[in-house]
Amino acid sequence: LSAGFTLATEQAVTSGTGVTFGSIPAGVKHIDIMFHEVSTSSTVVGDDILVQLGDAGGLETSGYLAASGSQIGSYVGSDIYTAGFGIYTHADITAAEQLISGVMSFYLEDSANFSWVSTGVYKQGHHATLGEQMAFSGGSKSLSAELTQLKVGLEDGTFDAGAINIKYM
């Protein structure tokens, strides 16, 4: 029986365009990113959160095969991503109106090719007319070497509330 998950240090996201979690140790096969009431100051409709994986050579910004969608009331929307793993913010409301909580999970699928798969489910804020929103995501990415870091950023805008943490094993 292994020692279980290692919890990193929580990062407040009350400003800035992203947070990077570095020093992920060799041999990690599962990572969870936990979002706690994360919000952005963006008034851009559909300003999505974007997660990028990296190795010792840096963060990888292309080659992702990822998608995310959301539902708010009877409205459904989605997007595809090649620059990272996205969390879709519904096109009918601005990112500044959303508080995102949930988990994006990563699993090492093939250690020879450094291939990772991802899945996630999130609660997104409260829209005055339409109520609570749910989002979901998934995808895959092969890195050029073993994963050592990841970044949670935005397509546009800055974070203005909440916290993000990771755990891994």
Disulfide bonds with the S-S distance in Angstrom:
none
